[in-house]
Amino acid sequence: MSKPTVVEYAVDRLSKLGITDCFGIPGDYAFPFNDAIASHKSIEWLGCSNELNASYAADGYARIRGASMLCTTYAVGELSALCGVMGAKAERSTIFHLVGMSSMRNQHLRKAVHHTFGDGVFQNFINISAQAACVHAILTPDNCVYEMERVIATAMANRQPAYIIVAEDLATRPITGPAVTPYSEPKSDEDELKAALDAALAKIQAAKTGCILPAFTVSRFGLQAELAALIEASGLPFATTAMDKAALSEGHPHYIGGYAGKYSAPNVLAAVEESDVLINAGGVLFTDISTAAFADNIDPAKMITIGIDYTQVDGRIYSNVRMRDMFVELTRQVKKFTDVKLQRPEPAEVVGGPDDPITQESLSARYQQFFKPNDIIVAETGTSAVVCGGLLLPEGAVYHNQTLWGSIGWATGTALGTAVADRSRRTVLITGEGSHQLTANEIGNYGRHGVKPVIFVLNNEGYGVERVLEEYPDWVYNDLAPWDYHTLPAALGCKDWFTAKVKTNGELEAAMQKAEAADTASYIELVGGKHDYPAGLKLVGSRSYEMYGI
């Protein structure tokens, strides 16, 4: 039996991680990868409109499946994808980025070939792309088997991108390296785990009150069930920051609401900041956005931090302690808190009559009523995320936003990836026109690849979030070209979609009902006020100069 080629082996090995689709743009240096993907019996090639959109789609796919595949050509292709790949690194989304480059012959002869500076140097772009990954490898027939296991192990342990590159002439040669032990999930150091458990349990035992803050990493590592078991064993409430929203289902009876520092609901503020012990489950990042401009006031001495691969208690860090092991062992041994008040958050109140114009306030409760259990909700950076961030989501619904990296345009590409990753669930994309104009050309591929999301696009005459943050909101750079958004799907080939343009609450409700009943994708353009902002965004805007020290 003949041995697989380098690219055949690499692609097949990634398919064993449960990846059944690859996003990308073809290119001549990447043709060997393109061919290996297109001919693989269990992988679909999903072409995108550009490499940036493909990287966003791969991010969304990985958030649902745990890992994804992205394929681009050398230099021009990979560099176009880098913003999305770097965002995936920041937000721990495992993308395997496959890149084909010019032949070893051209490299050795320092040929002036296309997609280069013409100087015979080929390493410069590799160095750039490697910075977007937590691990990278240059594959050859000799090292392919070993390097693929090393790359997979590192990427999956960190839930961050990997960069895999191969020269086009080596790509189609058979592998020659020996077999190696396949990757497996890393395990904790037993002594460090025991010491971390003892310290954490002692701190919990001494506490009369407590709370848990789950991080987004809980969902990235698929540990929702393990954390839910710990919450139920301890009896403690849990809250989440904006970045960690729905890391655990908000339908859980112990969920008490969103934490945004001093702007939190009183019961949430008290639970998070005044409890005797706070379990930071997964390593919550207290960023500017997730803390409402650093409005948090948590005593580090009260916190137990259970990171991806460490635990910290009372200033001491216990290394090589995996998050899953801590959750499981704490669940077995933790005490049950009995005097716990579980005050669930209230759903947003419906405001505005049917003939009233759509406002940010009237929109929020109608979104909440529209969401269904198990929905995949993708909210764009800016007003969309602020509106959705305060809503109570139904059981099993998941929420994705690029809170830390914050690249506008991300959501439109990402929602393609989430919709492909789980076609049994409904993806709901909520975005604004400023972001949507960056990546709207991907709408055509929603139709081409047969997914049926519901898309809401807010048309509010410009960059709403920038107007709030800017001292002079009406400067010309916050304006946009006016688009007739609801006609885009048909223009981009999605002629059977349900589309609507709505200006009043009544029109919105009617369009939502039609979207619910449609057996196609839906695209709804919402016309809003130019200077109508969510209350939470106005709050951050008022603090922005203080926050950034200017």
N, C-alpha and C positions, 0 to 999 in steps of 0.2 A: 504494500500500500504506500503510495507516494505521500511525502510529508507536505503539509500546507505551506504556503508562502508566508512571508513575514506579515503582510497585511491581512491575509486570510486568518492566520492564527490570532492576531491582535483583535480583529473584529469578532471572531467567534468567542474568544475569551471574554470579551465585554458582554456578549449576549448572554453568557451564563450568570451575569449579575441581575438578570431580569429586564435588560434593556431590549426593547423590540422595535425601536424606531431611532433613526438618526436624522438630525436637522443639519442643514448645511447648504453650501453653494459649491457646485463643481468647479474644478480648475485643472489645467493640464498637469501640473506637478502632483496634484492630488488624485489623478485618474485611477491609479492603482487602488487607493482607498475607496474611491467612488465605486469602482467595479466590484471590489470585495463586498461592499455593503449591499449593492444592488442585486448581487447574485446569492446572497446569504438567504437560506430558506426561512429564517425566522426574524429577519430585520427588514423594516420598510424604510426606504429613503424618502424623507419628507423635505423637498426643496422649499426654500424660503426666498423672500424678495431681496434680501441682502444679508450679509454675515452678521451684522449687529442684531437684526431681528432673529436670526437663527440662534444666536447666543442667548437672547432673552427667552426664546422658546425652550431651549435646552435647560435653562434655569428653572422654568416652570415645571417641566417634565420631571426634573430631578427632585423638586420639592414634593411631588406626589409619589414617584416610584423609588426614590432613594438614590438614583444615579441616572445619568443621561449621556448621550453621545452627540458630539458636534464635529463636523468635518469641513475644513476650509483649505485653501491653497496657501502656499508660502507667501509671506510678506503682506501683499495687498489684501489677501483674504483674512489671514489671522489677525492682522492689525485692525481691520475693520470690526472684528468680533471682540476685541479686547475690553471695551467698556463693559460689555455684558459678562465676560468671563471674570473680570476683576470684581464686579458686583457680586458674582456668585462666590468668589473667595471671601469677600467681606461678610456675606450672609450665610456662608456654609452650605453651599449647594454643589453637589458633586457632579461636575461636568468633565467627561473625558474628551479632550480637544485633540482631534486627529488632524495632523498637518502633513502634506506631502511637499517635498522640496526638490530642487534641481539635483541632477545625478552627481554621483561622486566623481565621475570623470570631469564634469564641468567645474566642480569645486576644486579639484586638484590642478586643473589647467587654468584656474582663475578666469574663466570665461565671462565676458560681459553679456549676461543673459537677462531676459525680461524679469520684472519684479525684483530688480536689484538696483543699486546705485551705479552699476557699471564698473565697479572698482575691484571686482573679483573677490569681495569679502562676503561670506555667507552666514557668519556666526552672529552678526549684529542683531538681526530680528529674533533669533532664537533667545538671545539674552533678554530681550524685551518681553517676549511671550512667557518666558519662564517665571517672570516676576508676578504674573497673574495666576500662577498655580502654586500648590504646596509641594509639588514634585514634578519632575520632568524626565524624559528619557529620549535618547536618539537611538532608534532601533536598528539592529543589524541582524543578519541570519544567526550569528553566534550568540548574541545576547538577548534575543527577543523573548524567549520563554522566561528567563530569569527577570528581565526588566519589567515585563508585564505584571508579574506577581508583586514585584517591589512597588511599582506604581499603584497598582490596585490597593495593596495593603495600606500605603500611606494616605491615598486619597480617601478611602473609606473610613480609616481611623479618624481622620480630621473632618470629613464631609466637606472637602474643598476640591477645586478643580485640579486635574492632572493634564499635563501637556505632553503629547506623544508625537514625535516627528520621525520621518523616514525619507531617505533619498529615493527618488523614483526608480533608479536602477536596482537598488537593494530590495525594494518593496516587493518585487515579484520573484525573488529567489526563495528556495525552500529553507525552512529553519534548520539549523544544525546543532543548536545547543541541547544539553541534556534536560530531562524532565526535572521539575522541582516541585516541592510541596505546595499545593494551592493555598492561597490566602485564607486566613481565618480571622475572626474578630479577636482583637487583643484582649488579654485577661489581666486582671489586677494583680499586683504584687501582694501576696497573701499577708505578709507582715504589715505592710503599709495599710492595707484594707482594714485589718483588725484594729490597728492603732487609730485610724480615722473613725471607724465605727465607735470605738470606746469613747473617743473625745466627743463625737456628735451626740451619742446617747446620753452621756453625762450632762451635756449642756441642755438637752431636751428634758431630761429628767428633772433638772433643777427649775425649769420654767413652769409658770402657772398659765401663761397664755402664749399663743404662737400663731404663725401664719406661714404660708408657702407662696413663693413667687416662682412660677414655672418660666423657664426660658424657651425661646424658639428652638433651641437645640434639642429639646425633648422630642419635638415632632420630626426634626431632621434625622434623628437616630431611631425613630420609630418606637419610642419608649412611653407612649401615652398610657398604655395599660399598666405598666410598672409604676408610673407616678400616680395614677388613679388609685392603685392598690395602697400605696403609701398614704395618700390623703385619707382614704377611708379607714385605714388601720389607726391613724393618728387622730382622726376626727377633726383635723384642722381645716380652716377655710383657705381658699387660694384666690389671688388676684393676679392680673397681668398688666405689664406695661404695653404701650402701643406696638412696640416691636414684637412682643410675644403674644399678641392677641390670638386667642383660640389655639394656643399651643396644646391645650387640653380643652375638650368640648365645653362651651359655655352653657350647655344644657345640664352639666353636672350639678347636683344639688349643693355642693360646697363652694361653687363659684360665687364670689361676692362683688365682682366688678373690676373696672380698669383702674390702675394706679398711675397717677400723673402728679406725684408730689403733692404740694399743698392745694392743688386744684382738684384733688380726688374727692369723691363723696365722703362725708364724715366717717362712716363706718369703715370704709376702705382705708382711709388715712390712719385711723386708729389701729386697725389690724396690722398694717404694714409697719408703721413707724413707732407704735407704742407697745407692741407685744414684747414679751420677755425674750422670745427667740424667733428669728426669721430664717426660714430655710430657702436659700437661693438655689432653686433646683434646675441646674443646667448652666449656670453662669450668666445670669442676666447682665446685659450691658446697659449701664445707666448713661445713655447718650443724651445729647441736647434735645432731640426730638422725642425720645421715649419718656423724658422726665419733664416735659413742658418747660423747656429752657432751664434745666437744672434746678427745678423747684423741689427736688427731693431732699429729705433730711433723715436719712437712715443711719443709726448708730452702728458702725462696723463691728463693734464688740458684741452685738446681739446676733450677728449673722453667721450662719453655717453655709458656706458656698460649696456646692457639689458641682464641680466643673466636668468637662468632657473626660478628662484624664487625671483629675486631681480633686482633692477635697481640702478646704481650708477651715480651720476652727481655731478661734482665739489667736489669730495671727500666724499659726503654724500651718505650713502647706504639706500635705501628704501626697507624694508623687506616685504615678503609676497606679492610680485608683480610678477605675472606670465608673462612669455615671450609673450604668445599669446595675453593677454589683452593689453600689451604695443604696440605690432604691430598693433592691430586693432584700438586702440584709436589714436595712432600717425597717422595712415593712414587717419582717419577722420579729423584730425585737423592740420596736418603738412603743412607748406608753400611749394609752388612749386618753386624749384630753376630753373631759366630760362636760365642763362648764363652758360650752362654745355657743356663741350666738351666730347663726348663719342667716344673714340678711341678704337675700337675692336682689340683684339690681332690677329696677323697674324698666319695662319697655319704653321706648320713646313715645311721647304723647303726640297724637295726630293733631296738626294745626293747619289752618287754611281751608277755606271752602272750595267747592268744585270750580267756581268761576274765578277764584283768585289766582294771580300769577304764581308760578313755581318759585319758591325761595329755598335757600339752603336748609332752613328750619323745616319747611313743609316737606322737603324731599326726604329727610332722614327717616321719619317714621314710616313713610311709604316704602322705602327700601326695606326696612325691617319687616314689614308685613309681606313683602314680596319674597323674601328669602325662605327657602325650604330646608328641612333637615337634610344633611349630607351635601349641601351645595358647596362648591369650590368658589370662593369669592376672591377676586383679584382686584385690588384697589390701587389706583395710581397715586404716586407722590403728589402732595398738594391738597387742594380742597376735598378731593375724593376720599383720601385717607382720613382726613379730619372728620368728615361726615360719618364714615363707616366705623371709625375707631370708637365712637361712643355708643354704638348699637349693640343690643343683646342678640347674639346669634342663636339660631335653633340647634337642637341636638345634632351632633355630628358634622355640622357645617365647619369648614376650615377657611381660614382667612390668610391672604398673602399680600404683603406690601413690602416695598424695598426701603425700609425705614432708615437703615444706616447708610447705604450707598446713595440712594435717592436720585437715580438717573431718570429724568423725565422721558417718557416714551416707553419705559420698561414694561408697563402693564399690558399693552396691546400685544406685544410679542409673547410675553409670558403666558397670557391666557390661552394662546394657541397651544403652548406646551402642556398646560394643565388639562386642557380639554382632550388632547390626544392621549395623555397618560392614563386617564380614566374616563372612557367614553360612557360608562354607566351612570356617571354623575353629571349634574348640570354645572357648567362653569358660568359665572356671572362676572362680567368685566365692567368696572365702574371707572370712568376716566374723564378727564377734561380736555377741551380742544387743544390747548397749548401742548400738552403731552402727546395727544393723539396725532397731531400733524407730523410728528417726528417718525412715526412707525405705522401710519394708517394703511400703507400699501400692503401690509401683511393680511388685511381683511380678505383679499382674494384667495389666499392660501387656506383660510378657514374653510371656505367653500370647496376648494380643490381637495382638501384632505378629509372632508366629510364630517366636520364637527359642527355642533349646533349650540353655540353659546347664546346668552342674552347679553347684549352690549348696550350700555348707557353712556352717552357722550354729552357732557355739559357744554353748551355753547354760551359763554358769558363774555364775549367780546375781548378776549385776550388772556394773559397770564394772571389769573386771579390771585394765586399765592404770591406772586412777585409784587403785585399791587399792594398787598397787605404789608409785606416786609420792607418795601421801598418807601423812603420818606416822601418822594414825589410820585404817587401811584400812576399818574397819567402821562408820564414820559413816553415818548413814541416807542421805545424798545419793549414796552409791555403790550403793544398792539400786535394783532395777527391778521393775516389775509383772511377775509370772510369766506368760509366754505359752506356749501350746501350739504351738510354732513349726511343727512338721511338718504341722499342719492348715491353715496359712495359704494355701498354693496353692489348695486346693479352695475355701476360703471366698472367695478373690479371683478365682475363675472358671477356675482351671487344674486342672480335675477329672481330666484324663488324665495328669498328671505322676506320675512315680515319687517317692514320699516315704518317709522312714524316720526313726525316732528311735532312736539307738544309744547304748549306755552302755559297751560293752566293745570291745576291739580286734577281737575276732572278729566282732562285729556290724558294726563299721565296715568291715572287709574285705569282708564279704558284701554290704553296701550299695553299696560301691564297685564290686564286680563287677556288680551289677544296674544301676547307673548307666551303666557301660560298655556294657552290652548294650541299654539302653533306647533306643527311637527317639523318646522324648519328653524334655523337660527333667527334671532330677532335683533334689530338694531334701532334704538330709540334715541333721537336727538332731543335733548332737553334745553329749552331756551330759558336762560336765567339772567338776572340783573348784573350789569357790569361791575357794580360796587357792592354786591350782596355777598357777604363772606360768612362762613361758619363761625359761631361764637368762639370755639376753641382756637381757630386760626387767628382771629383778632387778638386773642389773649397772647399768643406767641408773638405776633407782630409787635405788640406793645412792649414786649420784653426783649426784642431781638438786639437792640443796641446795648442794653445792659448785659445780655447773655454773651455777646462776642467782645465786650470790653471796648466798644468804640463810641 
